[in-house]
Each structure stands twice: as C-alpha cells, then as structure tokens.
Amino acid sequence: MEKFNKYFIIRILVILSIFLFFFSFLLDKFPISSIEVICTLLSPINPSLEISPSITSIVFNIKLPEIITAMLVDAALSIAGATFQGIFKNPLVFPDILGVSAGSGFGACVAILLAAGNWLIQLFAFIFGLLSVFITYLISKSYKSGEILVLVLCAALISAFFNDLISGAKFIADPIDKLLQIVYWLMGSLADVNIDKLLVIIVPIVIRTIILLILILILNILSMGDEEAQSLGINPKNLRFIIIAATLITAAAVSISGIIGGLVW
C-alpha cells in the first residue's frame, strides 16, 4: 500500500509539472493563447503551421529558456537539499550548507565591478562558488576527527568571509550603476536567462544529478546512521565526495539564478 501511494504521488507530481510547464507560457505581459503556444512548440516538427514571428520569438527566445531554467534550477536545489537532508539526517538542512551562494555572489560582484557581460558574470559566479567549496574542503581535510561537523563549521567560516567581501564590493561599487546591478543579482532573478546561459548549466547539473542518482542506494544507507553504514560495508568518511557533488549542483544553479529564496527553504 505504501509503495502504491509513493508511485501515485510521483505520477501526480509528473502530471502537475507538465501542466505547469504549459501554463507558464500563458503568464506573460504579452497575451498568448494556449492554442498559439502549442502550435508554436509544434512548429519545428510541423512546418506547415503558420505562426507569427513575434509569437515564435517570445516563446522560443524568452519564455522557453526561462521556464526550462526555472524547472532545472528548482530540480537541482531539490536534489541537493534531499541529499544533504539524508546525509545529515536533518529535514531542515538546505542546499547551501557549504556556503556556495556566498562564493558565487562574490564572483558575480567581481565580474560586475569589472563591467563584464552577463556570460562572464555567470562564469565568475560558478568559479567562485566552486572556489569556496574547494577552500572549505581543504581546511576541513586537515582535521582527522568529526569530519562532517568540521566541514560544516569551515563552510560557515568561508561563507562569512565571502559575505564580508560582498559587503566590500558594494561599498566600492558605483552607487548609480554597478551597486544596483549587484543588489539585483544577489536578490535572484531569471529575467535575463537565454539559450546560451541555459546550455552552460545543463551539462554540470545533469552529470552530477546522474551521479547522485547512481549513489542513491548509498545515500539511503548513510541516512540510517554511521554504525549501520559501516556494518553494510559503507565507509562514512567517503561522504565528502557526495557532499561536494551535491554542492557543485547548487553552484551551477546559483550561477544562473542568483541567490534565490529556494536556497533556504
């Protein structure tokens, strides 16, 4: 019965996701009917469908990248959050537990201060997000005991460090132009998403998601506790690899969406 309920819930969620995908096209300041949306999405397959060029541009160049990115970012944060909750055995753990958003935020600030384009802002955010995780990992690796706790404490330290750097970047930024851009990026938004930005994050998110799905059995065992995991031949000390993989997914998501509210659900 429990297994039936689980698969029933999965089917409902899949159907709801498909419905929301198509419904999202209707939520726009440009009125587009559902029939026009469906015909536009089918036009590459059936060229005989006559679609207005303006509607085609809105659907494929604006709405479709935003919707796919929103679903991809939400899925990435959900997978990372579920992974951390299983590892730490705490339902309140969130995807940004290793402070990746602070590193990504500072990277974006640096790119904005350098008057870089949107693509470089995303790249800097991703690189500095990875850098914060790498520094956290190196510091925690120097301790021989309490690895998970030390990892989290080091992450809090690095996160505070990068938050201070963000404050410094705001202080020296031009208040008329760059300061506003920094604030808006840190607030999080998908308004500037396009196909190029979407293609940049698809590969890292998909690859690391597949890795976590392959390791799902190990994650389930680790959620039972260290003693149970050791009795089944799983070394809890290898948790860092799984934690880093989940954090890299978060870094890819944050680099395109900014520090959105989903990171602290």
WOWO-V964419 format. One record per helix or strand of 3 or more residues. SS is the DSSP state (H for helix, E for strand). FROM is the first residue (numbers start at 1). LEN is the number of residues. If there is no record, write none. Layout:
SS_FROM_LEN / SS_FROM_LEN
This chain:
H_2_23 / H_34_9 / H_53_36 / H_100_14 / H_118_24 / H_147_26 / H_178_10 / H_195_20 / H_216_7 / H_226_6 / H_236_22 / H_261_4
